[in-house]
Amino acid sequence: MPKERDYLTLDEVEEYTGIKKNSLYYYLRTLDIKTHKFILDKRAYISLADANHIKEVKDTPWLAGEKPSQKAEKQPIPQTEETPRVAKEKAPTRVYMRKKDTALPDGCIPATDFANNHGVNRRTFQDHIKIGLGKGLIHGPDVPEDGSVLVKDYVRAEKRPKPSREHETEYYLTTNQQKAALEFWKRHDVAFIDCNDFSCWCRTLKKGE
């Protein structure tokens, strides 16, 4: 590979790093590496510096940083003879009603609420949206979905900045996307339950169809 090259195609990065293209897209997303396209060339490129970074992370994964650890549990306050007995009793838990978000278009629902309503783990459902199931590449801006390559089946969803947390992203489903999500679960034998909303598609779609 010539050293004077500033950018490499994804095929060249695959050969240079030894990482298959299917996994290469995962590295691009995880390391937040952007691809570039140039006039008169339909191929996607990444910089040589980013390719070297991917190769370093592959060989020495600790360079990518550690996953956030769970918060340490608070140590219990030791009881002393002077502590009144009433202080040992657990105070009743106060229940706060979450204010309903009205910023979504009519008929839309946050992906987390949709998963919880149907008994599907919310993190699993996020994987259905971000990664998908089945054979093929993980969908993304650089993965064509015109049938020229095999792409994993995934749940379509909209996204927006999370209310009160503008730096985080929240996924939500339109009415048609809710129906498509239920059909996705049925295609891949993902267990789910009917929710309490009688207007939901789960009431009209018969399981096993």
N, C-alpha and C positions, 0 to 999 in steps of 0.2 A: 504494500500500500504506500503510495508516494507521500512523503512527509509534508509536502507543500499543500496538500488538500486541506481546506478549512472545513468542508462539510462532506458527510458520507451519506449515501443512500441507505435505506433500511436494510436492503440486501447486503450491502457492504458491512453495515454494523453487525448483522447476524454472523457474517463470516469472521469479522474482526474479534468479536467478543465470544463467539461460540454459543450464543444464546439464540434458541429458535424464535422465529418471529412471533409466534403465539405468546411466548413468555416475554418477548421484548416489549410488547405493548403494555404489559403489566409494569415493567421497569419504568417506562416512560411516564405512566400515570403516578406511580408511587413516588418517584423522584421529581415529579413536576417538571419534566423536560418537554419543551415545546419543539414541534417539527416546523420545518420551513419549506416553502415552495418558491420556485423561481420561474421567471418568464420563459416560455417555450420549453418547459420541462414539467411533465405531470407527476414526476416522482417526488416523494417526500424525503427530506434530508434532516439530519441533526448535525450539530457542530462536532468537530473532532474532539473538543474538550469534553462535551457531554458523553460522547462514545467512550472516552477514557474513564470518565466518572462511572459509567455503567459497568465497565470491565473491572474497575477497582472494587465496586460494591459487590460484584459477583464473587471476586476472589477473597475479599475481606469484608463480609457483610456488616461487621460492626461499625464501619464507616458511615452507614446510613442512619445510625443513631438507634437508641433503644425505644421499644414501645412504652407508652406511658404506663407506669405501674399503678396499681390500685391504691387508693388512699388508705393510709394506715389507720387502723381502728383506734379510736380514742381510748386511752387507758382509763379504766375506772378510777374514780376518786376514792382513795382508801377511807373507810369509815373509822372514826375514832369514838371514844367513849363520850366525848362532848357533843357529837353530832346528834341532833334530835331524831327520834325514831320516825317522825313524820317525813323527814328529808329522804329516807330510804324508799318511801313508797313512790312508785312510778306515776307521774302525772298523766291524766288521760290525754290521748292523742287528739289533737285538733284536726279536723278535716276541712281542708280548703277546697272550694269549688273552683276549678280552673275556668277562667273566663274564655268563652268560646271565641275563636278567631273568626272574624267576619270579613277579613281581607281577601279571602279566596273567591273566585267567581262562583256563581250559583251552581250547585250540583257537584262541586269539587270537594275533595277530602284529603287531608294529609296522609301520606303513605303509611306513616306510623300508626295512625288511627285505623286505617283500612286493614292493616295486618292484625292489629290487636282485636278488632271487631270480629275477625274470622279465625282467631285462634292460631295465627301463624307468627312465629318469632319475628320481631321487627328487623333484627339484623339479617336473618335469612332472607326476608323480603327485600332488603336493601341490596343483597347479593343478586337476587332475581332481576333487579333493575340495573345495577351497575355491571354485572358480569354475565348473568344468564345461565342457562342449562343446555346440556347436549354438546355435540361435537362442533368444532369450528373455532374461529377467532373471536376474541372479545370485541364487541362493537365499540366504535369510537369515531372521532372526526376523520381519522386517516384510514378507516376500514370501509371499503365500498360495500354497499348493500344492494347492488344491482344484479346479484347472482353470479358475479365473476369469481367470488371466493365464498367459502363456507363460513357462515357467521353463526355464533351461538344464538339460540332462541332466548329472547329476553322480554321483560315487561317494559312497555313504553310509559314514561311519566314526565311530567313537567317539573321544573325546579325554579326556586326563587330564594332570595336571602331570607334566612329564618327571622321572624319577627323578634325584635329586641336583641338579636344576635346577628348583626349584618354581615359579620365575617364568616358565618356558617351557612351551609346550603340545606334547604329543606325540599324534599320531593312531595308532590301531590298529584292526584289522579283526577282527570276529568271523568264525566259519566261514561263515555265510551271506553276510556282506558280502564275503568273499574271492571267493566264487562270483559275486556280483553285479559285483564289480570286473572279473573276467575277461570277463564278458558285456558290460560297458561298453566294454572295449577292443575286443572283437570288433565291437560296433555301430559304433564310430567308426574302425575300421581302424587301431587303434594296434598296432604290431608288439610282440610279446612272445614269450618263449621258455618252454618247460617247465622247471620248477625240479627240484631233486634230491629233493624230498619226494614220495614215492610216494602219500602220503595227500592231496596237494593236489588241488583241483578241476581244475587244468590237466591232470591225468592222465585225468580222466573226461569233460571237456568237449571235444568234437571241434572243432577249428578249422574254420570255414566253415559250421557248422550255422546 
